[in-house]
């Protein structure tokens, strides 16, 4: 059994990862070029072609995400 004092939280907010882990994941995915924005001031991000290939290789089924105009 793991020691609870050393466990890091992975918070859920509705149906997404929130908290510090969510922030770090977002920053890493943007830095790797897997996610991007059409305009730096925009709140919306999109999955890049590189992101599609890498996330699919990671085992994520992107067909569950609906396409939409941003």
PDB file of N, CA, C, O and CB in Angstrom:
ATOM      1  N   UNK A   1       0.841  -1.189   0.000  1.00  0.00           N
ATOM      2  CA  UNK A   1       0.000   0.000   0.000  1.00  0.00           C
ATOM      3  C   UNK A   1       0.879   1.243   0.000  1.00  0.00           C
ATOM      4  O   UNK A   1       1.912   1.280   0.668  1.00  0.00           O
ATOM      5  CB  UNK A   1      -0.953   0.004   1.218  1.00  0.00           C
ATOM      6  N   UNK A   2       0.465   2.259  -0.751  1.00  0.00           N
ATOM      7  CA  UNK A   2       1.242   3.485  -0.868  1.00  0.00           C
ATOM      8  C   UNK A   2       1.053   4.381   0.345  1.00  0.00           C
ATOM      9  O   UNK A   2       0.004   4.360   0.989  1.00  0.00           O
ATOM     10  CB  UNK A   2       0.860   4.233  -2.131  1.00  0.00           C
ATOM     11  N   UNK A   3       2.070   5.161   0.647  1.00  0.00           N
ATOM     12  CA  UNK A   3       2.017   6.134   1.733  1.00  0.00           C
ATOM     13  C   UNK A   3       1.248   7.359   1.244  1.00  0.00           C
ATOM     14  O   UNK A   3       1.701   8.036   0.321  1.00  0.00           O
ATOM     15  CB  UNK A   3       3.455   6.526   2.217  1.00  0.00           C
ATOM     16  N   UNK A   4       0.104   7.655   1.838  1.00  0.00           N
ATOM     17  CA  UNK A   4      -0.743   8.767   1.411  1.00  0.00           C
ATOM     18  C   UNK A   4      -0.063  10.125   1.525  1.00  0.00           C
ATOM     19  O   UNK A   4      -0.454  11.061   0.828  1.00  0.00           O
ATOM     20  CB  UNK A   4      -2.004   8.778   2.218  1.00  0.00           C
ATOM     21  N   UNK A   5       0.949  10.259   2.388  1.00  0.00           N
ATOM     22  CA  UNK A   5       1.649  11.525   2.543  1.00  0.00           C
ATOM     23  C   UNK A   5       2.437  11.899   1.295  1.00  0.00           C
ATOM     24  O   UNK A   5       2.735  13.074   1.083  1.00  0.00           O
ATOM     25  CB  UNK A   5       2.574  11.463   3.734  1.00  0.00           C
ATOM     26  N   UNK A   6       2.783  10.904   0.457  1.00  0.00           N
ATOM     27  CA  UNK A   6       3.591  11.156  -0.735  1.00  0.00           C
ATOM     28  C   UNK A   6       2.760  11.170  -2.007  1.00  0.00           C
ATOM     29  O   UNK A   6       3.304  11.371  -3.093  1.00  0.00           O
ATOM     30  CB  UNK A   6       4.676  10.115  -0.852  1.00  0.00           C
ATOM     31  N   UNK A   7       1.466  10.962  -1.899  1.00  0.00           N
ATOM     32  CA  UNK A   7       0.608  10.927  -3.079  1.00  0.00           C
ATOM     33  C   UNK A   7       0.302  12.353  -3.534  1.00  0.00           C
ATOM     34  O   UNK A   7       0.015  13.231  -2.721  1.00  0.00           O
ATOM     35  CB  UNK A   7      -0.703  10.153  -2.784  1.00  0.00           C
ATOM     36  N   UNK A   8       0.369  12.562  -4.841  1.00  0.00           N
ATOM     37  CA  UNK A   8       0.064  13.869  -5.423  1.00  0.00           C
ATOM     38  C   UNK A   8      -1.379  13.854  -5.909  1.00  0.00           C
ATOM     39  O   UNK A   8      -1.810  12.865  -6.502  1.00  0.00           O
ATOM     40  CB  UNK A   8       1.047  14.216  -6.593  1.00  0.00           C
ATOM     41  N   UNK A   9      -2.133  14.914  -5.677  1.00  0.00           N
ATOM     42  CA  UNK A   9      -3.530  14.935  -6.107  1.00  0.00           C
ATOM     43  C   UNK A   9      -3.671  15.162  -7.611  1.00  0.00           C
ATOM     44  O   UNK A   9      -2.910  15.920  -8.212  1.00  0.00           O
ATOM     45  CB  UNK A   9      -4.285  16.013  -5.356  1.00  0.00           C
ATOM     46  N   UNK A  10      -4.642  14.502  -8.197  1.00  0.00           N
ATOM     47  CA  UNK A  10      -5.040  14.741  -9.589  1.00  0.00           C
ATOM     48  C   UNK A  10      -6.520  15.072  -9.514  1.00  0.00           C
ATOM     49  O   UNK A  10      -7.363  14.176  -9.497  1.00  0.00           O
ATOM     50  CB  UNK A  10      -4.745  13.479 -10.548  1.00  0.00           C
ATOM     51  N   UNK A  11      -6.830  16.349  -9.471  1.00  0.00           N
ATOM     52  CA  UNK A  11      -8.203  16.800  -9.246  1.00  0.00           C
ATOM     53  C   UNK A  11      -9.056  16.668 -10.492  1.00  0.00           C
ATOM     54  O   UNK A  11      -8.596  16.906 -11.609  1.00  0.00           O
ATOM     55  CB  UNK A  11      -8.212  18.236  -8.774  1.00  0.00           C
ATOM     56  N   UNK A  12     -10.294  16.290 -10.284  1.00  0.00           N
ATOM     57  CA  UNK A  12     -11.273  16.264 -11.360  1.00  0.00           C
ATOM     58  C   UNK A  12     -12.223  17.429 -11.167  1.00  0.00           C
ATOM     59  O   UNK A  12     -12.672  17.703 -10.054  1.00  0.00           O
ATOM     60  CB  UNK A  12     -12.043  14.912 -11.397  1.00  0.00           C
ATOM     61  N   UNK A  13     -12.525  18.108 -12.255  1.00  0.00           N
ATOM     62  CA  UNK A  13     -13.473  19.206 -12.253  1.00  0.00           C
ATOM     63  C   UNK A  13     -14.463  18.885 -13.358  1.00  0.00           C
ATOM     64  O   UNK A  13     -14.123  18.945 -14.539  1.00  0.00           O
ATOM     65  CB  UNK A  13     -12.769  20.616 -12.465  1.00  0.00           C
ATOM     66  N   UNK A  14     -15.679  18.546 -12.981  1.00  0.00           N
ATOM     67  CA  UNK A  14     -16.662  18.026 -13.926  1.00  0.00           C
ATOM     68  C   UNK A  14     -16.050  16.792 -14.573  1.00  0.00           C
ATOM     69  O   UNK A  14     -15.821  15.797 -13.886  1.00  0.00           O
ATOM     70  CB  UNK A  14     -17.070  19.106 -15.006  1.00  0.00           C
ATOM     71  N   UNK A  15     -15.775  16.826 -15.884  1.00  0.00           N
ATOM     72  CA  UNK A  15     -15.207  15.647 -16.544  1.00  0.00           C
ATOM     73  C   UNK A  15     -13.810  15.918 -17.097  1.00  0.00           C
ATOM     74  O   UNK A  15     -13.403  15.287 -18.072  1.00  0.00           O
ATOM     75  CB  UNK A  15     -16.124  15.186 -17.669  1.00  0.00           C
ATOM     76  N   UNK A  16     -13.071  16.847 -16.489  1.00  0.00           N
ATOM     77  CA  UNK A  16     -11.715  17.107 -16.962  1.00  0.00           C
ATOM     78  C   UNK A  16     -10.750  17.154 -15.786  1.00  0.00           C
ATOM     79  O   UNK A  16     -11.159  17.266 -14.630  1.00  0.00           O
ATOM     80  CB  UNK A  16     -11.657  18.425 -17.759  1.00  0.00           C
ATOM     81  N   UNK A  17      -9.468  17.067 -16.101  1.00  0.00           N
ATOM     82  CA  UNK A  17      -8.433  17.141 -15.068  1.00  0.00           C
ATOM     83  C   UNK A  17      -8.196  18.604 -14.754  1.00  0.00           C
ATOM     84  O   UNK A  17      -7.951  19.407 -15.654  1.00  0.00           O
ATOM     85  CB  UNK A  17      -7.105  16.438 -15.523  1.00  0.00           C
ATOM     86  N   UNK A  18      -8.266  18.944 -13.505  1.00  0.00           N
ATOM     87  CA  UNK A  18      -8.054  20.318 -13.070  1.00  0.00           C
ATOM     88  C   UNK A  18      -6.844  20.412 -12.158  1.00  0.00           C
ATOM     89  O   UNK A  18      -6.027  19.494 -12.087  1.00  0.00           O
ATOM     90  CB  UNK A  18      -9.295  20.852 -12.358  1.00  0.00           C
ATOM     91  N   UNK A  19      -6.748  21.502 -11.482  1.00  0.00           N
ATOM     92  CA  UNK A  19      -5.678  21.705 -10.507  1.00  0.00           C
ATOM     93  C   UNK A  19      -4.313  21.840 -11.158  1.00  0.00           C
ATOM     94  O   UNK A  19      -4.206  22.103 -12.356  1.00  0.00           O
ATOM     95  CB  UNK A  19      -5.655  20.566  -9.524  1.00  0.00           C
ATOM     96  N   UNK A  20      -3.289  21.661 -10.372  1.00  0.00           N
ATOM     97  CA  UNK A  20      -1.909  21.824 -10.834  1.00  0.00           C
ATOM     98  C   UNK A  20      -1.562  20.813 -11.920  1.00  0.00           C
ATOM     99  O   UNK A  20      -0.859  21.157 -12.869  1.00  0.00           O
ATOM    100  CB  UNK A  20      -0.937  21.683  -9.664  1.00  0.00           C
ATOM    101  N   UNK A  21      -2.039  19.576 -11.804  1.00  0.00           N
ATOM    102  CA  UNK A  21      -1.749  18.569 -12.817  1.00  0.00           C
ATOM    103  C   UNK A  21      -2.328  18.990 -14.164  1.00  0.00           C
ATOM    104  O   UNK A  21      -1.653  18.884 -15.189  1.00  0.00           O
ATOM    105  CB  UNK A  21      -2.311  17.201 -12.397  1.00  0.00           C
ATOM    106  N   UNK A  22      -3.558  19.461 -14.171  1.00  0.00           N
ATOM    107  CA  UNK A  22      -4.173  19.930 -15.409  1.00  0.00           C
ATOM    108  C   UNK A  22      -3.386  21.075 -16.022  1.00  0.00           C
ATOM    109  O   UNK A  22      -3.188  21.113 -17.236  1.00  0.00           O
ATOM    110  CB  UNK A  22      -5.605  20.365 -15.155  1.00  0.00           C
ATOM    111  N   UNK A  23      -2.939  22.005 -15.195  1.00  0.00           N
ATOM    112  CA  UNK A  23      -2.147  23.143 -15.659  1.00  0.00           C
ATOM    113  C   UNK A  23      -0.830  22.668 -16.266  1.00  0.00           C
ATOM    114  O   UNK A  23      -0.440  23.130 -17.338  1.00  0.00           O
ATOM    115  CB  UNK A  23      -1.878  24.122 -14.503  1.00  0.00           C
ATOM    116  N   UNK A  24      -0.143  21.750 -15.590  1.00  0.00           N
ATOM    117  CA  UNK A  24       1.141  21.255 -16.084  1.00  0.00           C
ATOM    118  C   UNK A  24       0.983  20.463 -17.371  1.00  0.00           C
ATOM    119  O   UNK A  24       1.816  20.571 -18.272  1.00  0.00           O
ATOM    120  CB  UNK A  24       1.810  20.393 -15.031  1.00  0.00           C
ATOM    121  N   UNK A  25      -0.081  19.665 -17.467  1.00  0.00           N
ATOM    122  CA  UNK A  25      -0.345  18.927 -18.702  1.00  0.00           C
ATOM    123  C   UNK A  25      -0.592  19.884 -19.866  1.00  0.00           C
ATOM    124  O   UNK A  25      -0.039  19.706 -20.952  1.00  0.00           O
ATOM    125  CB  UNK A  25      -1.551  17.992 -18.521  1.00  0.00           C
ATOM    126  N   UNK A  26      -1.418  20.890 -19.637  1.00  0.00           N
ATOM    127  CA  UNK A  26      -1.708  21.871 -20.677  1.00  0.00           C
ATOM    128  C   UNK A  26      -0.428  22.557 -21.139  1.00  0.00           C
ATOM    129  O   UNK A  26      -0.176  22.654 -22.340  1.00  0.00           O
ATOM    130  CB  UNK A  26      -2.716  22.912 -20.170  1.00  0.00           C
ATOM    131  N   UNK A  27       0.375  23.028 -20.206  1.00  0.00           N
ATOM    132  CA  UNK A  27       1.616  23.713 -20.557  1.00  0.00           C
ATOM    133  C   UNK A  27       2.553  22.801 -21.345  1.00  0.00           C
ATOM    134  O   UNK A  27       3.176  23.244 -22.310  1.00  0.00           O
ATOM    135  CB  UNK A  27       2.316  24.215 -19.297  1.00  0.00           C
ATOM    136  N   UNK A  28       2.658  21.538 -20.947  1.00  0.00           N
ATOM    137  CA  UNK A  28       3.540  20.595 -21.643  1.00  0.00           C
ATOM    138  C   UNK A  28       3.040  20.301 -23.049  1.00  0.00           C
ATOM    139  O   UNK A  28       3.838  20.211 -23.981  1.00  0.00           O
ATOM    140  CB  UNK A  28       3.659  19.294 -20.852  1.00  0.00           C
ATOM    141  N   UNK A  29       1.721  20.147 -23.215  1.00  0.00           N
ATOM    142  CA  UNK A  29       1.167  19.846 -24.532  1.00  0.00           C
ATOM    143  C   UNK A  29       1.334  21.027 -25.485  1.00  0.00           C
ATOM    144  O   UNK A  29       1.572  20.828 -26.677  1.00  0.00           O
ATOM    145  CB  UNK A  29      -0.313  19.471 -24.412  1.00  0.00           C
ATOM    146  N   UNK A  30       1.215  22.240 -24.983  1.00  0.00           N
ATOM    147  CA  UNK A  30       1.441  23.426 -25.806  1.00  0.00           C
ATOM    148  C   UNK A  30       2.925  23.533 -26.165  1.00  0.00           C
ATOM    149  O   UNK A  30       3.266  23.797 -27.318  1.00  0.00           O
ATOM    150  CB  UNK A  30       0.965  24.707 -25.068  1.00  0.00           C
ATOM    151  N   UNK A  31       3.804  23.329 -25.186  1.00  0.00           N
ATOM    152  CA  UNK A  31       5.244  23.417 -25.418  1.00  0.00           C
ATOM    153  C   UNK A  31       5.714  22.387 -26.445  1.00  0.00           C
ATOM    154  O   UNK A  31       6.595  22.678 -27.254  1.00  0.00           O
ATOM    155  CB  UNK A  31       5.999  23.225 -24.106  1.00  0.00           C
ATOM    156  N   UNK A  32       5.134  21.191 -26.418  1.00  0.00           N
ATOM    157  CA  UNK A  32       5.495  20.145 -27.376  1.00  0.00           C
ATOM    158  C   UNK A  32       4.888  20.387 -28.760  1.00  0.00           C
ATOM    159  O   UNK A  32       5.257  19.724 -29.729  1.00  0.00           O
ATOM    160  CB  UNK A  32       5.049  18.790 -26.853  1.00  0.00           C
ATOM    161  N   UNK A  33       3.958  21.339 -28.846  1.00  0.00           N
ATOM    162  CA  UNK A  33       3.322  21.626 -30.117  1.00  0.00           C
ATOM    163  C   UNK A  33       2.160  20.705 -30.434  1.00  0.00           C
ATOM    164  O   UNK A  33       1.730  20.621 -31.585  1.00  0.00           O
ATOM    165  CB  UNK A  33       4.323  21.545 -31.203  1.00  0.00           C
ATOM    166  N   UNK A  34       1.649  20.014 -29.425  1.00  0.00           N
ATOM    167  CA  UNK A  34       0.513  19.110 -29.619  1.00  0.00           C
ATOM    168  C   UNK A  34      -0.799  19.872 -29.578  1.00  0.00           C
ATOM    169  O   UNK A  34      -1.777  19.453 -30.197  1.00  0.00           O
ATOM    170  CB  UNK A  34       0.513  18.008 -28.556  1.00  0.00           C
ATOM    171  N   UNK A  35      -0.833  20.988 -28.855  1.00  0.00           N
ATOM    172  CA  UNK A  35      -1.987  21.885 -28.791  1.00  0.00           C
ATOM    173  C   UNK A  35      -1.517  23.277 -29.181  1.00  0.00           C
ATOM    174  O   UNK A  35      -0.371  23.646 -28.922  1.00  0.00           O
ATOM    175  CB  UNK A  35      -2.641  21.886 -27.363  1.00  0.00           C
ATOM    176  N   UNK A  36      -2.399  24.050 -29.801  1.00  0.00           N
ATOM    177  CA  UNK A  36      -2.048  25.412 -30.204  1.00  0.00           C
ATOM    178  C   UNK A  36      -3.309  26.265 -30.221  1.00  0.00           C
ATOM    179  O   UNK A  36      -4.424  25.765 -30.075  1.00  0.00           O
ATOM    180  CB  UNK A  36      -1.353  25.425 -31.599  1.00  0.00           C
ATOM    181  N   UNK A  37      -3.103  27.558 -30.401  1.00  0.00           N
ATOM    182  CA  UNK A  37      -4.203  28.517 -30.527  1.00  0.00           C
ATOM    183  C   UNK A  37      -4.124  29.163 -31.906  1.00  0.00           C
ATOM    184  O   UNK A  37      -3.036  29.323 -32.458  1.00  0.00           O
ATOM    185  CB  UNK A  37      -4.149  29.602 -29.394  1.00  0.00           C
ATOM    186  N   UNK A  38      -5.270  29.531 -32.459  1.00  0.00           N
ATOM    187  CA  UNK A  38      -5.260  30.265 -33.720  1.00  0.00           C
ATOM    188  C   UNK A  38      -4.843  31.712 -33.486  1.00  0.00           C
ATOM    189  O   UNK A  38      -4.273  32.354 -34.368  1.00  0.00           O
ATOM    190  CB  UNK A  38      -6.643  30.208 -34.394  1.00  0.00           C
ATOM    191  N   UNK A  39      -5.132  32.219 -32.292  1.00  0.00           N
ATOM    192  CA  UNK A  39      -4.791  33.586 -31.923  1.00  0.00           C
ATOM    193  C   UNK A  39      -4.319  33.543 -30.467  1.00  0.00           C
ATOM    194  O   UNK A  39      -5.004  32.958 -29.629  1.00  0.00           O
ATOM    195  CB  UNK A  39      -6.021  34.573 -32.115  1.00  0.00           C
ATOM    196  N   UNK A  40      -3.174  34.141 -30.143  1.00  0.00           N
ATOM    197  CA  UNK A  40      -2.651  34.084 -28.772  1.00  0.00           C
ATOM    198  C   UNK A  40      -3.623  34.565 -27.699  1.00  0.00           C
ATOM    199  O   UNK A  40      -3.547  34.112 -26.557  1.00  0.00           O
ATOM    200  CB  UNK A  40      -1.408  34.897 -28.687  1.00  0.00           C
ATOM    201  N   UNK A  41      -4.534  35.473 -28.045  1.00  0.00           N
ATOM    202  CA  UNK A  41      -5.472  35.987 -27.047  1.00  0.00           C
ATOM    203  C   UNK A  41      -6.708  35.096 -26.898  1.00  0.00           C
ATOM    204  O   UNK A  41      -7.529  35.314 -26.007  1.00  0.00           O
ATOM    205  CB  UNK A  41      -5.900  37.399 -27.417  1.00  0.00           C
ATOM    206  N   UNK A  42      -6.839  34.098 -27.766  1.00  0.00           N
ATOM    207  CA  UNK A  42      -7.994  33.200 -27.751  1.00  0.00           C
ATOM    208  C   UNK A  42      -7.905  32.229 -26.583  1.00  0.00           C
ATOM    209  O   UNK A  42      -6.809  31.819 -26.201  1.00  0.00           O
ATOM    210  CB  UNK A  42      -8.096  32.426 -29.074  1.00  0.00           C
ATOM    211  N   UNK A  43      -9.046  31.859 -26.013  1.00  0.00           N
ATOM    212  CA  UNK A  43      -9.088  30.857 -24.938  1.00  0.00           C
ATOM    213  C   UNK A  43      -9.128  29.443 -25.489  1.00  0.00           C
ATOM    214  O   UNK A  43      -8.770  28.496 -24.787  1.00  0.00           O
ATOM    215  CB  UNK A  43     -10.297  31.092 -24.042  1.00  0.00           C
ATOM    216  N   UNK A  44      -9.561  29.285 -26.742  1.00  0.00           N
ATOM    217  CA  UNK A  44      -9.697  27.964 -27.342  1.00  0.00           C
ATOM    218  C   UNK A  44      -8.373  27.457 -27.896  1.00  0.00           C
ATOM    219  O   UNK A  44      -7.591  28.209 -28.478  1.00  0.00           O
ATOM    220  CB  UNK A  44     -10.739  27.995 -28.441  1.00  0.00           C
ATOM    221  N   UNK A  45      -8.142  26.168 -27.701  1.00  0.00           N
ATOM    222  CA  UNK A  45      -6.982  25.513 -28.276  1.00  0.00           C
ATOM    223  C   UNK A  45      -7.470  24.447 -29.245  1.00  0.00           C
ATOM    224  O   UNK A  45      -8.614  24.001 -29.165  1.00  0.00           O
ATOM    225  CB  UNK A  45      -6.071  24.898 -27.171  1.00  0.00           C
ATOM    226  N   UNK A  46      -6.602  24.045 -30.156  1.00  0.00           N
ATOM    227  CA  UNK A  46      -6.936  22.945 -31.046  1.00  0.00           C
ATOM    228  C   UNK A  46      -5.788  21.935 -31.032  1.00  0.00           C
ATOM    229  O   UNK A  46      -4.658  22.268 -30.675  1.00  0.00           O
ATOM    230  CB  UNK A  46      -7.214  23.458 -32.491  1.00  0.00           C
ATOM    231  N   UNK A  47      -6.091  20.714 -31.421  1.00  0.00           N
ATOM    232  CA  UNK A  47      -5.078  19.666 -31.494  1.00  0.00           C
ATOM    233  C   UNK A  47      -4.392  19.788 -32.849  1.00  0.00           C
ATOM    234  O   UNK A  47      -5.057  19.753 -33.885  1.00  0.00           O
ATOM    235  CB  UNK A  47      -5.706  18.235 -31.294  1.00  0.00           C
ATOM    236  N   UNK A  48      -3.083  19.930 -32.851  1.00  0.00           N
ATOM    237  CA  UNK A  48      -2.315  20.053 -34.081  1.00  0.00           C
ATOM    238  C   UNK A  48      -2.174  18.683 -34.754  1.00  0.00           C
ATOM    239  O   UNK A  48      -2.527  17.659 -34.169  1.00  0.00           O
ATOM    240  CB  UNK A  48      -0.925  20.664 -33.791  1.00  0.00           C
ATOM    241  N   UNK A  49      -1.660  18.673 -35.977  1.00  0.00           N
ATOM    242  CA  UNK A  49      -1.413  17.398 -36.658  1.00  0.00           C
ATOM    243  C   UNK A  49      -0.420  16.560 -35.858  1.00  0.00           C
ATOM    244  O   UNK A  49      -0.603  15.353 -35.702  1.00  0.00           O
ATOM    245  CB  UNK A  49      -0.883  17.636 -38.094  1.00  0.00           C
ATOM    246  N   UNK A  50       0.632  17.206 -35.350  1.00  0.00           N
ATOM    247  CA  UNK A  50       1.597  16.503 -34.509  1.00  0.00           C
ATOM    248  C   UNK A  50       0.899  15.952 -33.271  1.00  0.00           C
ATOM    249  O   UNK A  50       1.132  14.811 -32.874  1.00  0.00           O
ATOM    250  CB  UNK A  50       2.760  17.439 -34.105  1.00  0.00           C
ATOM    251  N   UNK A  51       0.046  16.768 -32.666  1.00  0.00           N
ATOM    252  CA  UNK A  51      -0.704  16.332 -31.493  1.00  0.00           C
ATOM    253  C   UNK A  51      -1.594  15.144 -31.794  1.00  0.00           C
ATOM    254  O   UNK A  51      -1.685  14.217 -30.990  1.00  0.00           O
ATOM    255  CB  UNK A  51      -1.537  17.467 -30.959  1.00  0.00           C
ATOM    256  N   UNK A  52      -2.259  15.160 -32.958  1.00  0.00           N
ATOM    257  CA  UNK A  52      -3.107  14.027 -33.334  1.00  0.00           C
ATOM    258  C   UNK A  52      -2.296  12.742 -33.395  1.00  0.00           C
ATOM    259  O   UNK A  52      -2.703  11.719 -32.844  1.00  0.00           O
ATOM    260  CB  UNK A  52      -3.787  14.288 -34.685  1.00  0.00           C
ATOM    261  N   UNK A  53      -1.152  12.790 -34.062  1.00  0.00           N
ATOM    262  CA  UNK A  53      -0.348  11.571 -34.187  1.00  0.00           C
ATOM    263  C   UNK A  53       0.213  11.117 -32.840  1.00  0.00           C
ATOM    264  O   UNK A  53       0.214   9.924 -32.536  1.00  0.00           O
ATOM    265  CB  UNK A  53       0.796  11.795 -35.170  1.00  0.00           C
ATOM    266  N   UNK A  54       0.686  12.062 -32.040  1.00  0.00           N
ATOM    267  CA  UNK A  54       1.288  11.704 -30.757  1.00  0.00           C
ATOM    268  C   UNK A  54       0.248  11.233 -29.735  1.00  0.00           C
ATOM    269  O   UNK A  54       0.486  10.274 -29.002  1.00  0.00           O
ATOM    270  CB  UNK A  54       2.054  12.891 -30.198  1.00  0.00           C
ATOM    271  N   UNK A  55      -0.889  11.899 -29.689  1.00  0.00           N
ATOM    272  CA  UNK A  55      -1.941  11.492 -28.747  1.00  0.00           C
ATOM    273  C   UNK A  55      -2.513  10.130 -29.136  1.00  0.00           C
ATOM    274  O   UNK A  55      -2.828   9.315 -28.269  1.00  0.00           O
ATOM    275  CB  UNK A  55      -3.070  12.549 -28.699  1.00  0.00           C
ATOM    276  N   UNK A  56      -2.646   9.886 -30.439  1.00  0.00           N
ATOM    277  CA  UNK A  56      -3.115   8.581 -30.905  1.00  0.00           C
ATOM    278  C   UNK A  56      -2.105   7.502 -30.533  1.00  0.00           C
ATOM    279  O   UNK A  56      -2.482   6.424 -30.074  1.00  0.00           O
ATOM    280  CB  UNK A  56      -3.352   8.596 -32.434  1.00  0.00           C
ATOM    281  N   UNK A  57      -0.819   7.793 -30.732  1.00  0.00           N
ATOM    282  CA  UNK A  57       0.231   6.833 -30.359  1.00  0.00           C
ATOM    283  C   UNK A  57       0.232   6.569 -28.851  1.00  0.00           C
ATOM    284  O   UNK A  57       0.605   5.485 -28.403  1.00  0.00           O
ATOM    285  CB  UNK A  57       1.613   7.352 -30.802  1.00  0.00           C
ATOM    286  N   UNK A  58      -0.181   7.555 -28.086  1.00  0.00           N
ATOM    287  CA  UNK A  58      -0.267   7.434 -26.628  1.00  0.00           C
ATOM    288  C   UNK A  58      -1.457   6.575 -26.204  1.00  0.00           C
ATOM    289  O   UNK A  58      -1.556   6.165 -25.048  1.00  0.00           O
ATOM    290  CB  UNK A  58      -0.371   8.819 -25.987  1.00  0.00           C
ATOM    291  N   UNK A  59      -2.358   6.309 -27.152  1.00  0.00           N
ATOM    292  CA  UNK A  59      -3.507   5.465 -26.866  1.00  0.00           C
ATOM    293  C   UNK A  59      -4.808   6.213 -26.662  1.00  0.00           C
ATOM    294  O   UNK A  59      -5.786   5.635 -26.186  1.00  0.00           O
ATOM    295  CB  UNK A  59      -3.231   4.661 -25.671  1.00  0.00           C
ATOM    296  N   UNK A  60      -4.837   7.492 -27.015  1.00  0.00           N
ATOM    297  CA  UNK A  60      -6.051   8.289 -26.844  1.00  0.00           C
ATOM    298  C   UNK A  60      -6.884   8.211 -28.117  1.00  0.00           C
ATOM    299  O   UNK A  60      -6.381   8.468 -29.211  1.00  0.00           O
ATOM    300  CB  UNK A  60      -5.706   9.768 -26.500  1.00  0.00           C
ATOM    301  N   UNK A  61      -8.150   7.858 -27.972  1.00  0.00           N
ATOM    302  CA  UNK A  61      -9.077   7.742 -29.098  1.00  0.00           C
ATOM    303  C   UNK A  61      -9.674   9.113 -29.387  1.00  0.00           C
ATOM    304  O   UNK A  61     -10.642   9.525 -28.749  1.00  0.00           O
ATOM    305  CB  UNK A  61     -10.200   6.700 -28.799  1.00  0.00           C
ATOM    306  N   UNK A  62      -9.094   9.808 -30.344  1.00  0.00           N
ATOM    307  CA  UNK A  62      -9.533  11.166 -30.667  1.00  0.00           C
ATOM    308  C   UNK A  62     -10.864  11.195 -31.410  1.00  0.00           C
ATOM    309  O   UNK A  62     -11.445  12.266 -31.584  1.00  0.00           O
ATOM    310  CB  UNK A  62      -8.480  11.861 -31.494  1.00  0.00           C
ATOM    311  N   UNK A  63     -11.349  10.055 -31.846  1.00  0.00           N
ATOM    312  CA  UNK A  63     -12.660  10.024 -32.512  1.00  0.00           C
ATOM    313  C   UNK A  63     -13.791  10.381 -31.543  1.00  0.00           C
ATOM    314  O   UNK A  63     -14.912  10.666 -31.966  1.00  0.00           O
ATOM    315  CB  UNK A  63     -12.914   8.634 -33.121  1.00  0.00           C
ATOM    316  N   UNK A  64     -13.492  10.363 -30.253  1.00  0.00           N
ATOM    317  CA  UNK A  64     -14.499  10.722 -29.253  1.00  0.00           C
ATOM    318  C   UNK A  64     -14.640  12.241 -29.101  1.00  0.00           C
ATOM    319  O   UNK A  64     -15.528  12.712 -28.389  1.00  0.00           O
ATOM    320  CB  UNK A  64     -14.141  10.098 -27.907  1.00  0.00           C
ATOM    321  N   UNK A  65     -13.769  13.005 -29.764  1.00  0.00           N
ATOM    322  CA  UNK A  65     -13.821  14.461 -29.708  1.00  0.00           C
ATOM    323  C   UNK A  65     -14.470  14.952 -30.994  1.00  0.00           C
ATOM    324  O   UNK A  65     -14.010  14.628 -32.089  1.00  0.00           O
ATOM    325  CB  UNK A  65     -12.394  15.081 -29.517  1.00  0.00           C
ATOM    326  N   UNK A  66     -15.522  15.722 -30.866  1.00  0.00           N
ATOM    327  CA  UNK A  66     -16.210  16.259 -32.032  1.00  0.00           C
ATOM    328  C   UNK A  66     -15.425  17.434 -32.609  1.00  0.00           C
ATOM    329  O   UNK A  66     -14.926  18.281 -31.868  1.00  0.00           O
ATOM    330  CB  UNK A  66     -17.643  16.694 -31.665  1.00  0.00           C
ATOM    331  N   UNK A  67     -15.319  17.477 -33.932  1.00  0.00           N
ATOM    332  CA  UNK A  67     -14.688  18.608 -34.608  1.00  0.00           C
ATOM    333  C   UNK A  67     -15.629  19.805 -34.565  1.00  0.00           C
ATOM    334  O   UNK A  67     -16.850  19.645 -34.569  1.00  0.00           O
ATOM    335  CB  UNK A  67     -14.321  18.249 -36.075  1.00  0.00           C
ATOM    336  N   UNK A  68     -15.056  21.003 -34.523  1.00  0.00           N
ATOM    337  CA  UNK A  68     -15.869  22.220 -34.549  1.00  0.00           C
ATOM    338  C   UNK A  68     -15.017  23.369 -35.057  1.00  0.00           C
ATOM    339  O   UNK A  68     -13.789  23.337 -34.969  1.00  0.00           O
ATOM    340  CB  UNK A  68     -16.449  22.544 -33.141  1.00  0.00           C
ATOM    341  N   UNK A  69     -15.673  24.368 -35.581  1.00  0.00           N
ATOM    342  CA  UNK A  69     -14.986  25.583 -36.023  1.00  0.00           C
ATOM    343  C   UNK A  69     -14.584  26.384 -34.792  1.00  0.00           C
ATOM    344  O   UNK A  69     -15.397  26.589 -33.891  1.00  0.00           O
ATOM    345  CB  UNK A  69     -15.890  26.437 -36.975  1.00  0.00           C
ATOM    346  N   UNK A  70     -13.351  26.831 -34.749  1.00  0.00           N
ATOM    347  CA  UNK A  70     -12.891  27.676 -33.650  1.00  0.00           C
ATOM    348  C   UNK A  70     -12.795  29.110 -34.097  1.00  0.00           C
ATOM    349  O   UNK A  70     -12.423  29.979 -33.309  1.00  0.00           O
ATOM    350  CB  UNK A  70     -11.543  27.199 -33.122  1.00  0.00           C
TER     351      UNK A  70
END
